[in-house]
Amino acid sequence: MRKILIVDDSVDDRSLLMSFLTHNGFLCDEASSGKEALERIMVKDYDLIISDFQMPDGDGPWLASQVKESHLTPKFLLISSDAVLEGQNLFTQKKIDMFLSKPLDFSLLLNQINLLT
Protein backbone atom coordinates (compact mmCIF):
# COMPACT_ATOMS: atom_id res chain seq x y z
CA MET A 1 0.00 0.00 0.00
CA ARG A 2 1.37 3.43 -0.95
CA LYS A 3 2.22 5.81 1.89
CA ILE A 4 1.54 9.54 1.60
CA LEU A 5 2.48 12.41 3.92
CA ILE A 6 0.08 15.35 3.73
CA VAL A 7 1.61 18.66 4.83
CA ASP A 8 -0.62 21.70 5.29
CA ASP A 9 -1.11 24.24 8.05
CA SER A 10 -4.88 24.19 7.42
CA VAL A 11 -6.55 21.50 9.53
CA ASP A 12 -9.55 21.48 7.18
CA ASP A 13 -7.42 20.98 4.05
CA ARG A 14 -5.42 18.19 5.71
CA SER A 15 -8.61 16.46 6.89
CA LEU A 16 -10.20 16.64 3.46
CA LEU A 17 -7.13 15.18 1.75
CA MET A 18 -6.70 12.50 4.43
CA SER A 19 -10.32 11.38 4.05
CA PHE A 20 -10.19 11.33 0.24
CA LEU A 21 -6.88 9.50 0.00
CA THR A 22 -7.64 7.00 2.75
CA HIS A 23 -10.96 6.24 1.04
CA ASN A 24 -8.99 5.59 -2.17
CA GLY A 25 -6.69 3.05 -0.53
CA PHE A 26 -3.65 5.05 0.53
CA LEU A 27 -1.98 5.03 3.95
CA CYS A 28 -1.71 8.65 5.07
CA ASP A 29 0.06 10.62 7.77
CA GLU A 30 -0.12 14.34 8.30
CA ALA A 31 2.02 17.27 9.40
CA SER A 32 1.14 20.92 9.95
CA SER A 33 4.46 22.47 8.88
CA GLY A 34 7.56 21.78 6.85
CA LYS A 35 9.61 21.30 9.99
CA GLU A 36 7.18 18.75 11.42
CA ALA A 37 7.06 16.97 8.05
CA LEU A 38 10.84 16.74 7.85
CA GLU A 39 10.92 15.13 11.30
CA ARG A 40 8.40 12.50 10.12
CA ILE A 41 10.25 11.91 6.84
CA MET A 42 13.50 11.20 8.67
CA VAL A 43 11.95 8.30 10.61
CA LYS A 44 9.42 6.87 8.14
CA ASP A 45 9.50 6.11 4.42
CA TYR A 46 6.85 7.71 2.21
CA ASP A 47 6.10 7.19 -1.45
CA LEU A 48 4.73 10.71 -1.87
CA ILE A 49 4.68 14.02 -0.04
CA ILE A 50 1.79 16.36 -0.79
CA SER A 51 2.62 19.79 0.59
CA ASP A 52 0.99 23.18 0.63
CA PHE A 53 3.19 25.98 -0.70
CA GLN A 54 2.78 28.61 2.01
CA MET A 55 3.11 27.53 5.64
CA PRO A 56 4.79 28.89 8.72
CA ASP A 57 7.79 27.01 10.11
CA GLY A 58 9.05 25.66 6.79
CA ASP A 59 7.09 26.21 3.59
CA GLY A 60 6.62 23.73 0.75
CA PRO A 61 9.60 24.81 -1.38
CA TRP A 62 11.86 24.68 1.68
CA LEU A 63 10.62 21.18 2.49
CA ALA A 64 11.14 20.04 -1.12
CA SER A 65 14.75 21.28 -1.04
CA GLN A 66 15.39 19.55 2.30
CA VAL A 67 14.05 16.26 0.92
CA LYS A 68 16.24 16.50 -2.19
CA GLU A 69 19.35 17.54 -0.23
CA SER A 70 18.85 14.58 2.12
CA HIS A 71 18.75 12.20 -0.88
CA LEU A 72 15.37 10.88 0.23
CA THR A 73 13.25 9.10 -2.37
CA PRO A 74 9.62 10.22 -2.04
CA LYS A 75 7.98 12.03 -4.92
CA PHE A 76 6.93 15.60 -4.12
CA LEU A 77 3.61 17.17 -5.12
CA LEU A 78 3.22 20.86 -4.27
CA ILE A 79 -0.19 22.56 -4.06
CA SER A 80 -1.13 26.23 -3.78
CA SER A 81 -3.91 28.67 -4.44
CA ASP A 82 -1.69 31.77 -4.44
CA ALA A 83 1.75 30.82 -5.71
CA VAL A 84 0.79 29.25 -9.02
CA LEU A 85 3.61 30.79 -11.09
CA GLU A 86 6.22 29.96 -8.45
CA GLY A 87 4.94 26.39 -8.19
CA GLN A 88 5.02 25.90 -11.94
CA ASN A 89 8.58 27.27 -12.01
CA LEU A 90 9.68 24.79 -9.33
CA PHE A 91 8.19 21.98 -11.42
CA THR A 92 9.91 23.23 -14.58
CA GLN A 93 13.23 23.42 -12.70
CA LYS A 94 12.67 19.81 -11.49
CA LYS A 95 12.75 20.83 -7.84
CA ILE A 96 9.37 19.14 -7.36
CA ASP A 97 7.71 16.26 -9.21
CA MET A 98 4.28 17.86 -9.72
CA PHE A 99 2.38 21.07 -9.02
CA LEU A 100 -1.40 21.44 -8.70
CA SER A 101 -3.35 24.58 -7.95
CA LYS A 102 -6.13 24.88 -5.39
CA PRO A 103 -9.00 24.32 -5.33
CA LEU A 104 -7.99 20.76 -6.10
CA ASP A 105 -9.66 18.70 -8.77
CA PHE A 106 -9.72 15.38 -6.91
CA SER A 107 -9.91 13.20 -10.03
CA LEU A 108 -6.85 15.00 -11.43
CA LEU A 109 -5.11 14.63 -8.05
CA LEU A 110 -5.77 10.89 -8.03
CA ASN A 111 -4.51 10.54 -11.61
CA GLN A 112 -1.32 12.46 -10.78
CA ILE A 113 -0.70 10.38 -7.65
CA ASN A 114 -1.05 7.19 -9.68
CA LEU A 115 1.43 8.52 -12.24
CA LEU A 116 3.95 9.52 -9.56
CA THR A 117 3.82 6.47 -7.29
C-alpha positions in Angstrom: 0.0 0.0 0.0 1.4 3.4 -1.0 2.2 5.8 1.9 1.5 9.5 1.6 2.5 12.4 3.9 0.1 15.4 3.7 1.6 18.7 4.8 -0.6 21.7 5.3 -1.1 24.2 8.0 -4.9 24.2 7.4 -6.5 21.5 9.5 -9.6 21.5 7.2 -7.4 21.0 4.1 -5.4 18.2 5.7 -8.6 16.5 6.9 -10.2 16.6 3.5 -7.1 15.2 1.8 -6.7 12.5 4.4 -10.3 11.4 4.1 -10.2 11.3 0.2 -6.9 9.5 0.0 -7.6 7.0 2.7 -11.0 6.2 1.0 -9.0 5.6 -2.2 -6.7 3.1 -0.5 -3.7 5.1 0.5 -2.0 5.0 4.0 -1.7 8.7 5.1 0.1 10.6 7.8 -0.1 14.3 8.3 2.0 17.3 9.4 1.1 20.9 10.0 4.5 22.5 8.9 7.6 21.8 6.8 9.6 21.3 10.0 7.2 18.7 11.4 7.1 17.0 8.0 10.8 16.7 7.9 10.9 15.1 11.3 8.4 12.5 10.1 10.2 11.9 6.8 13.5 11.2 8.7 11.9 8.3 10.6 9.4 6.9 8.1 9.5 6.1 4.4 6.8 7.7 2.2 6.1 7.2 -1.5 4.7 10.7 -1.9 4.7 14.0 0.0 1.8 16.4 -0.8 2.6 19.8 0.6 1.0 23.2 0.6 3.2 26.0 -0.7 2.8 28.6 2.0 3.1 27.5 5.6 4.8 28.9 8.7 7.8 27.0 10.1 9.1 25.7 6.8 7.1 26.2 3.6 6.6 23.7 0.8 9.6 24.8 -1.4 11.9 24.7 1.7 10.6 21.2 2.5 11.1 20.0 -1.1 14.7 21.3 -1.0 15.4 19.5 2.3 14.1 16.3 0.9 16.2 16.5 -2.2 19.3 17.5 -0.2 18.8 14.6 2.1 18.7 12.2 -0.9 15.4 10.9 0.2 13.3 9.1 -2.4 9.6 10.2 -2.0 8.0 12.0 -4.9 6.9 15.6 -4.1 3.6 17.2 -5.1 3.2 20.9 -4.3 -0.2 22.6 -4.1 -1.1 26.2 -3.8 -3.9 28.7 -4.4 -1.7 31.8 -4.4 1.8 30.8 -5.7 0.8 29.3 -9.0 3.6 30.8 -11.1 6.2 30.0 -8.4 4.9 26.4 -8.2 5.0 25.9 -11.9 8.6 27.3 -12.0 9.7 24.8 -9.3 8.2 22.0 -11.4 9.9 23.2 -14.6 13.2 23.4 -12.7 12.7 19.8 -11.5 12.7 20.8 -7.8 9.4 19.1 -7.4 7.7 16.3 -9.2 4.3 17.9 -9.7 2.4 21.1 -9.0 -1.4 21.4 -8.7 -3.3 24.6 -7.9 -6.1 24.9 -5.4 -9.0 24.3 -5.3 -8.0 20.8 -6.1 -9.7 18.7 -8.8 -9.7 15.4 -6.9 -9.9 13.2 -10.0 -6.8 15.0 -11.4 -5.1 14.6 -8.0 -5.8 10.9 -8.0 -4.5 10.5 -11.6 -1.3 12.5 -10.8 -0.7 10.4 -7.7 -1.0 7.2 -9.7 1.4 8.5 -12.2 3.9 9.5 -9.6 3.8 6.5 -7.3 
